[in-house]
Amino acid sequence: MMVQKANNPFEYCDIVTTTTLKRLRGPKAGMIFYRKEPKPVKKGHTENAVYDFEDKINFAMFPSFQGGPHNHHIKALTVALKQAMSLGFKAYTKQVTVNATLLSTKMLSLVIATHWPQRCSDW
């Protein structure tokens, strides 16, 4: 999504979660994104209503799941997010896609992947 390879998930949902280790080349963490803008006006609902996810998510996370913010981890995540906004990161993700495609093509040509479906059918 960061390099415009996937659709915006907020077209379909109000809360989006993701992990950062593989996607951002950064620290192992999770992120929660949520809507903050006013809700669309619907019949039977009050006007100027806003999404109220922030307090609920923050209360569920701190201190329930996580004992407190770990500043070194937050800083590392900030650096990874900034790097992900660069043109170099976009080139990196394109190269990862090319590499994965070449690897899978080579594996299929060597008949390595044909054994996997056979094993799955035994389950």
Secondary structure, DSSP 8 states (H G I E B T S, - for coil): -TTSSS--GGGT-SEEEEE-HHHHSS-S-EEEEE--SB----TTS-TT-B--HHHHHHHIIIIIISSS--HHHHHHHHHHHHHHTSHHHHHHHHHHHHHHHHHHHHHHHTT-TTHHHHHHHT-
